Amino acid sequence: MAFFRSLLATTALLSAYSNAEGVQGTAFGFASGTTGGGDASPAAPSDIAELKSWLSDDTPRVILIDKEFNFLGTEDTCDDCECCIPDSNSCGSSGQNAIKTDGSDWCGNYPTTTCTYDNAGLEGLTVASDKSIVGVGSAGVLRGKGLRLTSGVENIIIQNIHITELNPQYIWGGDAITLDGTDKIWIDHVKVSLVGRQMFVSGYDSSGSVTISNSEFDGRTSWSASCDGHHYWSVLGYGKNDKVTFANNYIHHTSGRSPKVEFANHWHAYNNYWYNNTGHAFDVGENSNVLIEGNVFAQVDTPSEPDSGKVFAVTSSDQSACKSALGRNCVANSLVSSGNLTTSDQSVLSNWPSDEGKADVMDVSKVASYVVANAGVGKLGGSASASSTVGAASSATPSASASMVKRFGLPFVPAYSQAGPGTSSMPALPSFTWKTVGTPKPTLPAPAGFGSQPQAF
């Protein structure tokens, strides 16, 4: 028996390190051709100092994140520092106050208060060009600090890591992934949770060609700007003339900005699963062009705001409109217990960038189950993420704790018939562990209306 236990342990260890060879698959969509550290020998940094050095140097690298790097307390805390109470915080300790940052007048005339926060979360780790940052198994975690790519950085792959706990109590507490003046960035199988501000943000300079794929944006929080246990600040695309492929992602328990897009961007969102959004998903501003196809919106109050940008959200009646521009029919979206998605500006297709290549968009009936099973960390082996081809889900979904089920409810995967969306089945909720930062975890209020909307970027 001892022999078999040893054999099982060895097998598990080998399995965990089967993905330790570096990046799995190849970039697709607008980020096609991104190679990161290329053929550099994969290596795991021993500590935070070495991680910082490797990320920021001029050497092409494949950096393995094989454990948790905990940045909390590494740059001290700001004790009793100046903060403000925005209008959106109508629920006290269950809401988000805002850090008053240098050079910003965001707090304006809001009432002032003091707060204590961790300095490390305010700005991400500097990442230089030609890097692959790859988690090993489910072990790769950056706690308390995100990643920052700016000032001409290009050719970066971020794959299979979890970024979490960036001062989630406070607006301006930290962004998980920041792009500003970049090109050729592939973000794949990343999970983001418990951040103070944006899970992903680009701008104001162009972020170039970007693909965000097979990633999980987990908005469950004890400190909610919308006062309902959902994170408002989710995905913000403010880079001028960005070209973004947003595919096979799981966006859940958010209340807005999922994504907010502006400044002449082109975004192609397909085969994503939005679940339990109490506010809006898409918020598309002036001069932006967004193609939305083959997605599932389940329990999303407002799939798209009626904004000034151009949005073509494909329905069953206009799928053929894509044929001349893209060489294929588009795939209709599906709405389940959600608001309307009626934006149908087909002029989006007239000048669609050719460098995205031909997207292989799966039928919408497969999307929800595939995404829940494959998006996020520790799932590289069960997903065809790494190319533009996707197949049936093959990896199991982690089980949820009883307290999480009670607090948030289980997400559901719509069941489909030939007539369209049908009944619902309940897969297990992705795994999640609460981590209290700075203040005791309050009891979340019952989900309510969106209420006062926080100010813009």
LOVOVEX-504704 format. One line per field, with one value per residue (C-alpha): residue in one letter; chain; x, y, z. Coordinates in Angstrom, 3 decimals. Layout:
// LOVOVEX-504704
vexlo [A;...];
guvex [A;...];
px [X;...];
py [Y;...];
pz [Z;...];
This chain:
// LOVOVEX-504704
vexlo [M;A;F;F;R;S;L;L;A;T;T;A;L;L;S;A;Y;S;N;A;E;G;V;Q;G;T;A;F;G;F;A;S;G;T;T;G;G;G;D;A;S;P;A;A;P;S;D;I;A;E;L;K;S;W;L;S;D;D;T;P;R;V;I;L;I;D;K;E;F;N;F;L;G;T;E;D;T;C;D;D;C;E;C;C;I;P;D;S;N;S;C;G;S;S;G;Q;N;A;I;K;T;D;G;S;D;W;C;G;N;Y;P;T;T;T;C;T;Y;D;N;A;G;L;E;G;L;T;V;A;S;D;K;S;I;V;G;V;G;S;A;G;V;L;R;G;K;G;L;R;L;T;S;G;V;E;N;I;I;I;Q;N;I;H;I;T;E;L;N;P;Q;Y;I;W;G;G;D;A;I;T;L;D;G;T;D;K;I;W;I;D;H;V;K;V;S;L;V;G;R;Q;M;F;V;S;G;Y;D;S;S;G;S;V;T;I;S;N;S;E;F;D;G;R;T;S;W;S;A;S;C;D;G;H;H;Y;W;S;V;L;G;Y;G;K;N;D;K;V;T;F;A;N;N;Y;I;H;H;T;S;G;R;S;P;K;V;E;F;A;N;H;W;H;A;Y;N;N;Y;W;Y;N;N;T;G;H;A;F;D;V;G;E;N;S;N;V;L;I;E;G;N;V;F;A;Q;V;D;T;P;S;E;P;D;S;G;K;V;F;A;V;T;S;S;D;Q;S;A;C;K;S;A;L;G;R;N;C;V;A;N;S;L;V;S;S;G;N;L;T;T;S;D;Q;S;V;L;S;N;W;P;S;D;E;G;K;A;D;V;M;D;V;S;K;V;A;S;Y;V;V;A;N;A;G;V;G;K;L;G;G;S;A;S;A;S;S;T;V;G;A;A;S;S;A;T;P;S;A;S;A;S;M;V;K;R;F;G;L;P;F;V;P;A;Y;S;Q;A;G;P;G;T;S;S;M;P;A;L;P;S;F;T;W;K;T;V;G;T;P;K;P;T;L;P;A;P;A;G;F;G;S;Q;P;Q;A;F];
guvex [A;A;A;A;A;A;A;A;A;A;A;A;A;A;A;A;A;A;A;A;A;A;A;A;A;A;A;A;A;A;A;A;A;A;A;A;A;A;A;A;A;A;A;A;A;A;A;A;A;A;A;A;A;A;A;A;A;A;A;A;A;A;A;A;A;A;A;A;A;A;A;A;A;A;A;A;A;A;A;A;A;A;A;A;A;A;A;A;A;A;A;A;A;A;A;A;A;A;A;A;A;A;A;A;A;A;A;A;A;A;A;A;A;A;A;A;A;A;A;A;A;A;A;A;A;A;A;A;A;A;A;A;A;A;A;A;A;A;A;A;A;A;A;A;A;A;A;A;A;A;A;A;A;A;A;A;A;A;A;A;A;A;A;A;A;A;A;A;A;A;A;A;A;A;A;A;A;A;A;A;A;A;A;A;A;A;A;A;A;A;A;A;A;A;A;A;A;A;A;A;A;A;A;A;A;A;A;A;A;A;A;A;A;A;A;A;A;A;A;A;A;A;A;A;A;A;A;A;A;A;A;A;A;A;A;A;A;A;A;A;A;A;A;A;A;A;A;A;A;A;A;A;A;A;A;A;A;A;A;A;A;A;A;A;A;A;A;A;A;A;A;A;A;A;A;A;A;A;A;A;A;A;A;A;A;A;A;A;A;A;A;A;A;A;A;A;A;A;A;A;A;A;A;A;A;A;A;A;A;A;A;A;A;A;A;A;A;A;A;A;A;A;A;A;A;A;A;A;A;A;A;A;A;A;A;A;A;A;A;A;A;A;A;A;A;A;A;A;A;A;A;A;A;A;A;A;A;A;A;A;A;A;A;A;A;A;A;A;A;A;A;A;A;A;A;A;A;A;A;A;A;A;A;A;A;A;A;A;A;A;A;A;A;A;A;A;A;A;A;A;A;A;A;A;A;A;A;A;A;A;A;A;A;A;A;A;A;A;A;A;A;A;A;A;A;A;A;A;A;A;A;A;A;A;A;A;A;A;A;A;A;A;A;A;A;A;A;A;A;A;A;A;A;A;A;A;A];
px [0.000;2.836;4.314;1.082;0.764;4.300;3.529;0.425;2.343;5.068;2.494;0.801;4.139;5.018;1.584;1.993;5.267;4.141;3.453;6.734;8.363;6.990;4.237;1.573;0.436;0.671;-0.902;-3.889;-6.096;-4.558;-1.607;-0.653;3.101;3.775;6.557;7.519;10.820;10.916;13.362;14.994;15.436;12.547;13.638;11.893;13.028;13.879;12.505;10.865;14.160;15.088;11.575;11.746;15.196;14.251;11.019;12.687;16.011;16.865;17.261;14.576;13.245;10.713;9.956;8.203;5.979;6.011;4.785;3.074;5.006;3.490;4.208;2.012;4.109;7.190;6.860;5.372;1.875;0.444;-1.126;-4.011;-3.469;-5.835;-8.790;-12.297;-15.838;-17.320;-21.043;-21.088;-20.316;-23.740;-23.050;-20.170;-17.655;-19.214;-18.429;-15.231;-13.701;-10.998;-7.306;-6.381;-3.504;-0.779;-1.496;-5.144;-8.233;-10.529;-11.684;-12.725;-15.198;-16.015;-15.871;-12.393;-11.461;-8.330;-7.423;-4.568;-3.404;-0.515;1.886;2.938;-0.436;-0.495;1.842;2.570;5.864;7.778;7.930;10.422;10.135;10.521;9.256;7.040;5.565;4.097;2.549;3.271;0.151;-2.068;0.825;1.573;0.214;1.149;-0.410;-0.490;1.041;0.145;2.077;2.827;3.859;4.636;6.865;7.410;7.359;6.439;6.295;4.988;3.120;1.386;-0.058;-1.547;-1.069;-3.447;-3.165;-5.014;-5.365;-4.483;-6.097;-9.605;-11.231;-10.162;-10.704;-7.220;-5.903;-4.200;-4.618;-3.825;-2.485;-1.639;-0.716;0.355;2.416;2.906;2.466;1.996;0.715;-0.931;-2.723;-3.955;-5.374;-4.944;-7.214;-7.769;-9.603;-9.819;-8.348;-9.024;-9.323;-9.091;-8.539;-7.142;-6.477;-4.935;-4.185;-3.880;-1.110;-1.763;-1.430;-1.127;-2.217;-3.505;-5.238;-6.927;-8.053;-9.241;-9.013;-11.230;-12.271;-13.706;-15.629;-16.701;-15.719;-16.506;-15.890;-18.123;-18.411;-21.943;-22.708;-23.817;-20.768;-19.848;-16.721;-17.430;-13.968;-13.314;-11.843;-10.931;-9.725;-8.544;-5.520;-5.703;-6.185;-5.855;-6.727;-7.945;-9.145;-11.186;-12.052;-13.114;-13.083;-15.229;-16.420;-18.572;-19.938;-19.135;-21.334;-19.851;-16.981;-16.850;-15.413;-15.470;-13.901;-13.037;-10.640;-10.863;-10.298;-11.191;-12.370;-13.509;-15.322;-16.315;-17.102;-17.023;-19.333;-20.716;-22.469;-24.223;-23.487;-25.718;-24.861;-23.548;-21.116;-20.133;-19.754;-18.471;-17.395;-16.761;-14.954;-14.569;-15.570;-16.707;-17.806;-19.676;-20.472;-20.982;-21.102;-23.402;-24.853;-26.536;-28.096;-26.572;-28.747;-27.443;-25.328;-24.450;-24.941;-26.455;-23.269;-21.716;-19.365;-20.083;-21.217;-22.348;-23.832;-24.750;-28.226;-29.643;-31.132;-27.916;-25.221;-24.624;-23.614;-20.063;-19.588;-18.207;-15.978;-14.706;-15.163;-17.574;-20.905;-20.784;-22.236;-25.262;-25.048;-27.264;-29.108;-30.339;-32.265;-30.546;-31.373;-31.493;-28.531;-29.858;-26.828;-26.509;-24.197;-22.828;-20.517;-18.148;-17.220;-16.391;-12.796;-12.126;-8.351;-7.103;-4.258;-6.528;-6.778;-9.829;-11.361;-12.612;-15.755;-17.534;-21.304;-22.844;-24.451;-20.987;-19.651;-20.780;-19.754;-16.467;-15.521;-16.384;-14.306;-11.300;-10.907;-8.467;-5.403;-4.381;-6.304;-3.773;-4.039;-7.812;-8.080;-7.227;-6.763;-3.500;-4.648;-7.634;-9.307;-11.463;-13.020;-15.222;-14.405;-12.222;-11.127;-13.157;-14.358;-13.208;-15.906;-17.237;-17.301;-20.702;-20.181;-19.413;-22.475;-24.627;-23.062;-23.039;-25.074;-23.730;-23.178;-25.174;-24.547;-27.547;-28.820;-29.723;-32.218;-32.885;-35.353;-32.679;-31.835;-33.634;-33.325;-30.252;-27.765;-25.420;-21.682;-19.563;-18.310;-14.617;-12.492;-12.073;-10.591;-11.340;-8.318;-9.052;-6.874;-6.640;-10.179;-12.498;-14.576;-18.060;-21.269;-22.289;-25.656;-28.164;-27.819;-29.644;-29.959;-26.847;-27.429;-24.982;-22.418;-18.792;-17.023;-15.169;-11.467];
py [0.000;2.380;1.683;2.647;5.823;6.743;5.975;8.155;11.018;10.755;10.704;13.802;15.591;14.750;15.902;19.213;19.803;18.552;22.155;23.381;23.433;26.887;28.317;25.906;26.425;29.532;32.970;33.624;36.533;39.984;38.785;36.135;35.901;36.742;34.484;36.005;34.580;32.217;29.333;30.584;27.849;27.954;28.832;29.587;32.577;31.721;34.844;38.229;39.986;37.536;37.678;41.476;41.331;38.751;40.502;43.861;42.979;43.016;39.249;37.127;34.805;32.069;32.707;29.895;30.903;27.677;29.034;32.001;35.258;37.271;40.997;42.048;44.094;44.110;47.844;48.774;50.110;53.581;54.027;56.442;58.008;60.352;58.749;59.823;58.481;58.537;58.819;55.189;54.004;53.934;50.758;51.672;48.899;46.713;49.351;50.882;54.125;55.618;56.267;59.870;59.442;61.968;64.111;63.095;65.095;62.059;62.513;66.102;67.332;63.908;63.705;62.846;59.957;58.005;54.484;52.019;50.120;48.079;50.100;47.163;46.938;50.483;49.812;46.553;44.799;46.259;43.837;44.306;42.990;39.362;37.653;34.616;34.492;31.028;29.422;25.793;23.721;25.736;27.051;30.348;33.216;36.882;38.129;41.833;43.082;43.039;43.394;46.636;46.755;50.254;52.481;50.414;46.951;44.234;40.480;39.348;36.165;35.936;32.473;30.411;32.723;34.087;37.752;38.583;40.775;44.262;46.385;45.243;47.558;50.687;52.271;52.991;50.119;48.504;47.134;43.507;43.930;47.327;47.991;51.447;51.846;48.163;45.709;41.967;40.894;37.499;37.020;33.437;31.293;34.086;34.483;37.839;38.336;40.802;43.946;47.530;48.897;47.280;43.606;44.639;48.160;49.541;53.157;55.913;55.203;52.399;48.857;47.574;44.028;42.080;38.753;37.976;34.363;31.580;33.835;34.232;37.612;36.791;39.746;38.271;40.675;41.897;45.504;46.443;49.853;48.821;47.633;44.163;41.905;42.390;44.154;47.154;47.911;44.972;45.464;48.890;49.397;52.996;52.493;54.516;52.322;49.083;45.838;43.267;39.683;38.777;35.083;32.149;34.165;33.755;37.072;36.616;38.501;41.918;45.018;47.097;47.777;44.259;45.766;49.541;50.435;53.824;55.772;54.195;50.593;47.428;44.689;41.239;39.476;35.886;32.704;34.421;33.612;36.503;35.313;37.222;40.838;43.233;46.249;46.435;44.323;46.354;50.127;51.288;54.888;57.222;55.981;52.416;49.373;46.209;42.894;40.686;37.133;33.649;34.769;33.741;36.384;34.739;36.864;40.044;43.086;45.178;43.301;46.566;50.218;52.417;54.413;56.368;53.724;51.244;47.818;44.839;42.238;39.333;37.775;34.802;37.142;38.866;36.184;36.299;39.973;38.889;36.776;39.421;41.089;38.065;35.207;33.373;33.766;35.191;33.295;34.596;35.494;33.933;35.774;33.838;35.727;38.903;42.296;43.083;43.146;45.107;47.017;46.069;48.502;46.440;49.261;47.783;45.249;47.736;48.390;45.382;44.834;41.912;40.978;39.166;36.226;34.018;33.337;29.815;30.614;27.672;27.331;29.250;26.101;24.846;28.066;28.143;24.604;24.912;28.208;27.191;24.041;25.629;29.311;30.287;28.758;25.121;24.167;24.284;20.567;20.621;23.472;24.085;27.668;27.960;27.976;29.401;25.994;25.030;21.698;20.171;20.727;18.039;19.202;19.007;22.122;22.551;22.223;25.118;25.436;25.469;29.030;30.282;28.543;30.154;33.584;33.870;31.031;28.614;29.725;27.794;26.563;27.028;23.846;24.096;22.484;23.127;25.770;27.717;28.216;25.801;24.749;25.191;22.780;23.586;22.916;23.490;26.983;27.665;27.324;30.456;31.291;34.510;36.488;39.402;42.471;45.295;45.146;42.364;40.768;42.305;40.452;41.055;42.670;40.784;41.571;44.774;47.293;48.906;52.241;55.096;54.486;55.265;58.017;57.365;56.558];
pz [0.000;0.840;-2.580;-4.304;-2.232;-3.225;-6.855;-6.763;-5.164;-7.786;-10.573;-9.151;-8.907;-12.486;-13.596;-11.782;-13.559;-16.958;-17.851;-16.390;-19.781;-20.422;-22.584;-23.771;-27.360;-29.508;-29.443;-31.697;-32.661;-32.757;-30.660;-33.237;-33.566;-29.924;-28.649;-25.296;-24.126;-27.087;-26.745;-23.552;-20.961;-18.456;-14.927;-11.638;-9.537;-5.960;-4.293;-4.873;-5.561;-8.296;-9.773;-9.998;-11.581;-14.197;-15.145;-15.728;-17.368;-21.086;-21.426;-23.154;-20.459;-19.754;-16.087;-14.226;-11.313;-9.317;-5.976;-4.365;-4.292;-1.452;-1.713;1.210;3.619;1.385;0.690;4.065;4.621;4.463;7.893;8.435;5.027;3.229;1.500;0.528;0.630;-2.906;-3.548;-4.651;-1.123;0.449;2.430;4.742;5.371;2.661;0.022;-1.318;-0.166;-2.394;-1.866;-2.590;-5.011;-5.805;-8.841;-9.094;-8.216;-8.440;-4.846;-5.600;-2.995;-1.589;2.233;3.462;5.709;6.605;5.601;5.874;2.808;1.481;-0.678;-2.855;-4.547;-5.898;-8.830;-10.601;-11.201;-14.145;-17.071;-19.925;-23.494;-24.593;-21.469;-20.888;-17.381;-16.859;-13.797;-12.955;-12.333;-9.998;-7.911;-9.631;-7.519;-7.274;-4.037;-3.321;-6.578;-10.263;-13.519;-15.366;-19.038;-20.368;-22.489;-25.617;-24.073;-26.574;-27.093;-23.699;-22.735;-19.349;-18.804;-15.975;-12.985;-10.344;-9.343;-6.144;-3.054;-4.253;-1.525;-2.506;0.060;-1.811;-5.204;-6.582;-4.454;-7.441;-10.973;-11.769;-15.326;-16.832;-20.476;-21.650;-24.803;-25.679;-28.545;-29.033;-25.625;-24.997;-21.665;-21.309;-18.494;-15.968;-12.949;-11.263;-7.974;-5.089;-6.619;-5.647;-9.133;-12.594;-13.269;-16.651;-17.911;-21.081;-21.930;-22.509;-25.049;-27.517;-26.236;-29.793;-30.623;-27.616;-27.011;-23.684;-23.650;-21.344;-18.308;-15.255;-13.908;-10.485;-9.061;-5.725;-2.970;0.520;-0.579;-3.471;-5.170;-6.134;-2.585;-3.640;-3.285;-6.963;-8.255;-10.490;-11.902;-14.208;-17.699;-19.073;-22.647;-22.971;-25.222;-28.429;-31.501;-29.550;-31.335;-28.819;-29.196;-26.090;-26.284;-24.082;-20.855;-17.732;-16.268;-13.193;-10.189;-11.623;-11.727;-14.548;-16.938;-18.279;-20.467;-20.845;-24.208;-25.689;-27.966;-31.439;-30.349;-32.209;-29.833;-30.951;-28.111;-28.794;-26.880;-23.486;-20.584;-18.542;-15.406;-12.617;-13.512;-11.583;-13.735;-17.298;-19.288;-22.375;-22.189;-25.577;-26.014;-28.901;-32.041;-30.770;-32.828;-31.060;-32.577;-30.095;-31.228;-29.841;-26.207;-23.365;-21.043;-18.047;-15.318;-16.749;-16.076;-18.989;-21.557;-23.332;-22.488;-25.243;-25.735;-28.584;-29.990;-32.776;-31.605;-33.673;-31.328;-33.586;-33.495;-35.371;-37.968;-39.027;-38.837;-42.587;-42.430;-41.596;-44.709;-47.033;-44.439;-42.498;-44.953;-42.653;-40.953;-37.456;-34.489;-32.602;-28.917;-26.253;-23.472;-20.444;-17.748;-18.960;-20.403;-24.104;-26.468;-29.407;-30.702;-34.371;-36.137;-39.001;-40.067;-37.469;-40.157;-42.893;-41.835;-39.643;-39.232;-41.295;-38.954;-36.495;-38.875;-39.192;-35.788;-35.122;-33.126;-31.493;-31.463;-28.590;-27.158;-26.128;-24.665;-21.035;-20.117;-21.997;-20.394;-16.816;-17.208;-18.898;-18.034;-15.307;-13.691;-13.508;-16.631;-19.434;-20.080;-20.511;-22.994;-26.588;-25.547;-26.929;-30.487;-32.261;-32.231;-29.288;-28.444;-25.804;-22.155;-20.703;-17.260;-14.092;-12.314;-8.695;-6.068;-4.024;-0.269;1.405;2.616;-0.885;-2.283;0.395;-0.078;-3.854;-5.330;-7.912;-11.473;-13.984;-17.476;-19.767;-21.348;-25.001;-27.328;-30.976;-29.878;-28.018;-24.337;-22.094;-18.478;-16.348;-14.852;-12.009;-12.249;-9.190;-8.479;-9.129;-6.005;-3.914;-0.538;1.346;2.425;4.734;4.230;6.740;8.086;9.257;6.520;6.687;6.083;2.496;1.835;-0.237;-3.954;-4.718;-7.505;-8.936;-7.216;-7.665;-10.372;-9.549;-11.425;-14.671;-15.002];
